[in-house]
Amino acid sequence: MTGALEALIAKARKVQMTDTQLREQRLSFVYGNTHIENERITRQMVAEADRKVADDEALGGRRGK
């Protein structure tokens, strides 16, 4: 590994992402992986599913029961 690459990796390890950044990264990952399997999946569908999961977690998993 080159010194420049090692320096970039060391710098990346110190990055603290915000909750918003983590959510956006998660949504991007989910969309990318699901869209490969099913081209009908949209970013909007992934975002809506994420909102529903967040709502369920906020209610302590009691939603729909």
N, C-alpha and C positions, 0 to 999 in steps of 0.2 A: 504494500500500500504506500502511495506517495505521501510525502509530508503535507502537501496541500489538502489531500483527501482526509488525512488524519485530523488536520486542523478544522476542516468543515464538520466532521463528525463530532469532534469535541464541542464545537460551537452549537451544533444542533441539539446535543444532549442537555444544554442549559436553557433551551427555549421552553417557556411556560405558556401554553396556549390557554386562551380564555374559554369559558364554557361555550360561548357562541362559535368560536373557531373549531372546537372539538365536535360540536353538533354538525357544523357544515362539512367537516371532514368525514364524519360518520355517514352523513346523507350521501355524499359524493361516492364513497366506497360502496354503500348499499346499492345505489342507482347503477353504478358501473357494473357490479357483479350480477344484479338481477336483469339488467337490460341485455346482457350477453345471452342469457337463457330465454328471455321473452322480450322481443322488440316492442311489444305493446306497453311495457312498463314505462311510465313517465316520471320525471323528477317531482312533479306535483303529487303523484300517487305515493311516492316514497315519503315526501314531506308530510302528507296527510296521515300515513301510517305512523310516522314518528310522533306526530301530535297526539294521536290516539293512545299510543304507548305511554307518552309523558302524562297524559290525563289520567290513565289507569294508575300509574305510579303515584301521582299526586293524591289520588283517592285511596291509596293503600291497596290497590288491586281489587277494589270492591265494585268497580264499574260493571254494569250488566248483570249483577247478581241480585 
